[in-house]
Amino acid sequence: RLQAALAGALPGAAAHARMAPRPRRPWPPGFNAVRARRAAGLILIFAADHVPHVVLTVRSDHLRHGGQVSLPGGVVEPGESMEQAALREAFAQVYDPEFG
């Protein structure tokens, strides 16, 4: 079923809008939403021995939300697309033992 679903067109913005969490509270007074940092995440699904797997990371203790299990991802750097940021962060978090 996963292969069939991934073979079709990706749902894009409509799926993102449906899955994005609703804000739990309004922005604080005086907050400039334009200054919010953009971030990207990656969900990597692969088969090993015909069993689907998902790559997850454990956030370093010295980072915000330290110790949490999360998808790889992070801040989008200037001039970088969301896709480039997600791939860069995923590569660093999975392959670089010094990351985080």
ABEGO torsion letter per residue (X at the ends): XAAAAAABBBAEAAAAAAABBBBABBBBBGBBAAABBBBBBBBBBBBBGGBBBBBBBBBBAABBGBGBBBBBEEBBBBGBBAAAAAAAAAAAAAABAABX
